[in-house]
Amino acid sequence: MERMIIFCVLFFCSSMVLTATPQKAMKYKQLVKTIGQLEEVVKDKDVEFLHTPENPVDECLFTAVTCFQNGTLKLQPKNSQVNSKFIKTVNILKRPILKDSGKQCESTCESYEKKSPKEFLKSFSKLMKKVINQSYRKSTI
């Protein structure tokens, strides 16, 4: 009877480990939410358009994320009422997100088309979702 209980506990624990979301994926999901919050408070009219990486190849993910991070520093808040939320959100996105893979990327940030701040943030969110999918694939291999 004891063996059966121990077996059930071990089986339950191992199945929980396999279904647990990797810590990095959770971090990236939180960043996607943060980007969504920034979309709500960013100024989108009469502003500088930003280089917006779209569908970068895997070797260029680090470069693309860095491009987005640098671009967020050029964003402006909608108005003074949302300024503190805007600053807090931008500061979260300034933190390192990906490690440099060391792979050579042929495209630079300036090689991408410039888009409005809202389109820029939507593309940033899309890229982070791609990074989440990759982190899931790596954790299941």
Sequence and secondary structure as in RCSB ss.txt:
>XXXX:A:sequence
MERMIIFCVLFFCSSMVLTATPQKAMKYKQLVKTIGQLEEVVKDKDVEFLHTPENPVDECLFTAVTCFQNGTLKL
QPKNSQVNSKFIKTVNILKRPILKDSGKQCESTCESYEKKSPKEFLKSFSKLMKKVINQSYRKSTI
>XXXX:A:secstr
 HHHHHHHHHHHHHHHHHHS  HHHHHHHHHHHHHHHHHHHB  SS   EE   S  GGGHHHHHHHHHHHHTT 
 BSSGGGHHHHHHHHHHHHS  S          GGGS EE HHHHHHHHHHHHHHHHHHHHHHHH 
